[in-house]
């Protein structure tokens, strides 16, 4: 159940009609409007400034841009490694999520659908990974990836992200898979279906909502991550978007319009996906905190 | 759950199948979480020669970062700032989030849209948020100063002044993350039995009384989670200060936090030139003990508070 669904389920009509609300709804609405303005205005400025020149940004900061000239965008697109960074981010994120979903679901399926000795201990082993900040193990991780010749490779980065994502993926998938009815599995088994087929064609299609949560919950921090690429990636053409952005910002420290353009372009993909799937995003990110 | 074993699914095959399902996850976790964490502890007792351990050093690394000047000064300076960040986020970020959640609970028109808006910055990278606020706070053309100029207040170098730099970064962090505690607390409030709230209102409880005496104690589980995550977040803080204030916590170390100091010690930089994996490991171990220890204690205390309901 997403936050929004729960919202719909538990929220009756506005209860303000009841007496006892000493603050007027009007005042509260005003506060919310002000807050919405504070949350959105910086992003609006970022977007507008990306069409401005230095002179415009300095002399008319609050005005709309004089023209929607794509000059800055062209500059970012053609003269920097921006597209490369973007492609790297897409590749690394997609690969990491794919591995997390497959590997996490397999393990969760074993724990949730079969009874075996030490299954509780196995689950605890995986869940313990949720409590440790992997950032603090970066020195041994670096040494280990260096030994495996995985420094400055996509594979090294993906492996770290997968390790980071598996615990929560197993946590969510185990909970969900346990809630599925046993009858389906049993009847498929009586029909002679193999365990493999039962998992793939009977049980997993039912687990789609949980798979979406797992994918989003991992996609956001991986897409946004800056720390691991900073240490594990050194070649410019293998950098991910957040990391590449620092290079880019360093190159254009005085061309403010181009700086704002770079930020806007970097924020755009995830913002668009978020607006399209906001319920899933909110549920995905707050999952765990909201039980 | 009892599993009915069929003849075709022999115990041996069954064991193999389960092992096959578990193996990839277990291998990756062991190699890239368990092993590195244990190694971090071991490495903190070694002196280093570049990337390789050079010899057993006992507690020397710990002595350096905790007692020896100037390392210890940096450690305590950074630790102090982490505490400031934690307290500021607890009061301002979570306080605002609590009030916002209550405002959203009333389900006034547009509250759904507001939830989407307040959560939007949460999905953005700290790098984007950091650079955006760095530009907004720019002394010359930044929108913050330009807005203040409209009401006749002179320009200020927010990130260049030791007294305002850390506060500015904290504000950017609040803007970035506000939506998270807001929606977690809102979810907690929405789970309160409607009849309890109605009854309180019929008894004449105003907003203040409702908030402090009914809602606040009843959302204890959500509050626990927010406390813990705020704590872990503040003591792992790295991206935003790195982007907005640089690797050395400028100006004058006024924005240095443990995350920056740890990164600087472990991986060095062009400006500081230090790179010491031994000291870095010792710092990581200390940070880990601090975070895990406080989290564990806080959980015990807060869970007891929940149980008192």
Interface residues (C-beta under 8 A of the other chain):
Chain A: X3 X4 X6 X7 X10 X11 X12 X13 X14 X15 X16 X18 X19 X20 X21 X22 X23 X25 X28 X29 X31 X32 X35 X36 X38 X39 X40 X42 X43 X45 X46 X49 X54 X57 X58 X61 X62 X103 X104 X106 X107 X109 X110 X111 X113 X114 X115 X116 X122 X125 X126 X129 X131 X132 X133 X134 X135 X136 X137 X138 X139 X140 X141 X142 X143 X144 X146 X159 X160 X162 X163 X164 X166 X167 X170 X178 X182 X186 X189 X195 X220 X223 X224 X225 X226 X227 X231 X241 X242 X243 X245 X246 X249 X256 X259 X260 X263 X266 X267 X270 X271 X274 X275 X278 X281 X282 X285 X286 X289 X290 X291
Chain B: X1 X2 X3 X4 X6 X9 X14 X15 X17 X18 X20 X21 X22 X24 X25 X26 X28 X29 X31 X32 X33 X35 X36 X37 X39 X40 X43 X51 X52 X100 X103 X104 X106 X107 X108 X109 X110 X111 X112 X113 X114 X115 X116 X117 X118 X119 X120 X121 X122 X123 X124 X125 X126 X127 X128 X131 X132 X133 X135 X136 X138 X140 X141 X143 X146 X175 X178 X179 X180 X183 X184 X186 X187 X188 X190 X191 X194 X197 X198 X200 X201 X202 X204 X205 X206 X207 X208 X210 X221 X222 X225 X226 X229 X232 X236 X238 X239 X242 X243 X259 X262 X266 X267 X277 X280 X281 X284 X287 X288 X291 X292 X295
